[in-house]
Amino acid sequence: MTGAGALARAVRILTDAGVDGAPRDARLLLAHALGTGADRLTLILHDTVPTDALARFDSLVGQRASRVPVAYLIGRRQFFGRDFIVTPAVLDPRGDTETLIAAALARPFTRLLDLGTGSGAIACTLLAERAETTGVATDLSPAALDVARRNAAALGVADRVVFVESDWFGLLNGRFDLIVSNPPYIAAAEMPGLSPEVRNEPRAALTDDADGLTAYRAITAGAGAHLTKGGRLLVEVGAAQGAEVSALCAAAGFAQVVVSKDIDGRDRCVSGDWPG
């Protein structure tokens, strides 16, 4: 079977399974099975696919039809122009989170703390963008911290970040001029309405199994003790949480609380300055 034939068959299977973006996903999976870049796939579509590669591709397509996220199948995700290792132990980094990155980069910082780092996408990106910066990244999951360490090494920032197995501020000392977090913010009642792909991601990184605000209460209450005067807190939020998280920031003593919107015009990031 040629690459074009295998691709067409996969698109039909994924479309019938209700997968959004079936053509895109099929191309990514075929490129991965062939061990080539997706940008080179067109050059070899008329070649016969080796038997072993076709078997790998068929297996990947079957898993994708079962709604396993593409990033877990190919083990990678592009985020803010960089390639990140992704496994089922961490959230699949999303473009929406780049809103937080842009907000963080709008002002200088030299010492950062990333709470609930997961894949390390936020911490590693900020460190890569600011060569003079050092930081600490925490997570409760040892498996997630392993992924984050691998990403830090791959991006050349491992010597500037310390990874700590900790629940929010539990094992932390010192102060930072930037604290960032993409915490679990989906309310328990919203979980059944998520796509099957999202429900395949680590539940503890998605939801607090309550009202979706538990992490923000802990972070806003504890951040002041770990921020320098004039330091900033930036947290990603759900589209309907901007006002509630802003209120938590204000109640905790943060000034100049701002809600930033993502590319689709939805509330995506809340930031506040610590008066000290």
N, C-alpha and C positions, 0 to 999 in steps of 0.2 A: 504494500500500500504506500502511496506517495504521501508526503507531508500534507499536501492540499486535501487529499482524501481523508486522512486521519483527522485533520482539523475540521472539515465539514461534518464528519460523523460526530465529533465531540460537541460541536456547537448544537447539533440537533438534540443530543442527549441532555446537555445542560439546559437548553431552552425548555425542553419537555419537563425537566425537573423544577422549572420556575426560577432558575438562577438569573438574577439581573446581570447584564453585561456579559452574557455567555461568550460572544466572540472574543472579547478581551481576555477573559479568563482562560479560554481554550488556547489562545496564542501563548500566554504566559506558561501554561502547563506543558505545552509541546516544546517550547524553547528549553524549559527546565529538563524535560525528559531527554532531549537531544544534547544537553550540555552546551547550549549556545545562548547568545544574548537574544532577547526578543526583537531587538532592532535589526538582527541579521536573519530572522526567520524567513522573510520573503525571498531571500536569495536561494534558499534550499527547499522550498515547498514542493518543487517538482521532482526532487530526489526521492528514492525509495527509503522509507524509514527502516532502520535495522530492527530485527525481530525483538531484541532485548529492549530497545528504546520504545518500541510500540507497546510492549507489555507494560513498561513503566508508565507510559502515557495513559493507557487504558485504566490502570489502577488509580492514577491521579484523578482522572475524569470521574471515575466511580465515586471516589471520596468527595470530590467537589459537588457531585450531584446529591450527595448526602448532606451537603451544606457545611462541610469543613471549610473554613476560610482559606483562600488562596495562599495567604502569607504563611500559614502553618504548613501547607503542602510543599511550598518551594523554599521555606525557611528564611525568607527575606522580605523587607518592605522598604520602599523609598520614603524618606521623611526629611523635609527641609533640604532636599538636594543630596542627601547621603543615604547609603545603603546600610540597613540595620538587620542584624540577626533577630529572627522572631521564632519562638517556639510556643506550644500550647500552654506553657507556664506563665506567659505574659499576655497583656492586651496587644492586639494588633494596632500599631500606631496609626492615627488618623490625621488626615489633612486639617481637620478642624483644630487640632491641638497646635498647629502652626500659628494660630492667633495669639496664643500665650507666648510663644517664642518671639514673635514680632513685638509684643508689648514689653517683654523683658529686655530686648535689645534696644529699645527706644531710649534707654538711659544707661549710664555706665554702672558697672558693678565689678567687684573683684573677689568676692567670697560668697558662694551660693550654697543653698541647701535645697535638695529635691526630696520631698516627702512622698513615699510610695512610688519609687522610681520605675518599677516594672522592667521593661526592656532597657531602661536608661536613655530612651530617646530624647527626653527633655534635657537632662543633665549633660549628656554627651554632646548634644547639639550646641548648647550654650557655652560649654567649655571649648568646643571646636571653633566657635565664632569669636570667642574672646580669649586670646592666647595668654593673657596675663592673669586669668581667673583660676582659682582653685575652689574645691567644694567637697561637700559630703552628700551622699545619696543613700536613702534608707528604704527598706522594704521588709515586711514580715516574712516573705517567702524566700527561703534559701535558693530555690530553683530560679526564681526571678533574678535574684542578685547574681547568680552565675551567668545568666544571659547578659545582664548589664555589664558585668566585668568583661565579658568577651567583646561586647560592643565598644567599651572604652579602649580596650587593647587594639581593636581593629581600626579605630579612628585616631589612635595616637594620643589619647588624653588620659591614659591609665595612671600616669605619674602625677596627675593633678586632681584626682578624686579618690576619696575614701568611701567604701561601701560598708554600711552598717545594718545589721539585722535588728530592726527596731520598730516599735509601734509609735508612729508620729514622733514625739519628742522624748520618748521614754529613756533612751540611752545616750542622749546628746548633751554636749557641753559647748560653751563658746557662743559667739554671736556672728551673724551673717548680715550682709547688706542686701541680700535677695533671698527670699524663700519662695519656692514654686511648688505646685502640686497639681496633679490631675487625679483626684481621689475618687473612690466609688460614690457616684452621685445618683444612680438610678433607684427610684423608690421601688420597694418590693411589689407594689401593685402594678407597676409598669413592666415588670419583667416578662409576663406572659405575652405582651404585645411586641416584644423585640423580634427581629429576624432570627431564623435558626442559626445563622452564622454568628451573630453576636452572642446568642445563648450558648454557643460552643466555647466561648472565651471564659477565663477564670471568673467564677461567680463572685469571689471575694473582692476582685478588682472592679466589678461592675456595680454592686449594690451593697448597701448596709443592712439589707433585709428589714428596713424600717421606712422612714419618710424621705430618705435620700440626702438628709442634711447632717447626719451624725458626724461625718468626717469634718465638715466645715465648722461645726461647733467646737470640736477639739482643736482644730488648726488655728482658728481665730483666737481662741482663749489662750493658747500656748505660744503663739508666734512672737508676741511682744517680748517675752523673756529671752528670745534668741535672735532678736534683730538689733542692729546698731541704730543710733539716732538717725532718722531720715531714711532708714532701710525700707524695703518694699516687700509686700506679700502679694503674690499673684496666684490665683487658683482658677483652673478650668471649671466651668459650670454647665449644667444642662440648660436648654433653651428657655425654660420657664423658671429658672432659679436666680436670675440676676438680682432681682429686688430683694429676695430673702437673704441671699449671701451678702449682699451689700449692707443690709441691716445688721447682720451678725458682725461684719467688720466694724461698722460704726459703733456698735454697742461695746466692742472690745477695745475701742479707743483709737482706731485707725482714722486718719484724716485723708482728705482728697480721694475718697472712694470713687472709682470709675468702673463702668461696665463697658467692655470692648465687644464688638460684634464680629462674627465670622463672615466669610465671603458671601454667605447667603442671607446676611442681615439678622442673624439670630444672636442673642446673648451667648457669649462663649467664654469670657474671661472677666473676673473681678479683681481689681487691684486696689491696694491701699497703702498709704505712707505711714510709717511709725514715727510719731513725734518724739519719742524717747523720754 
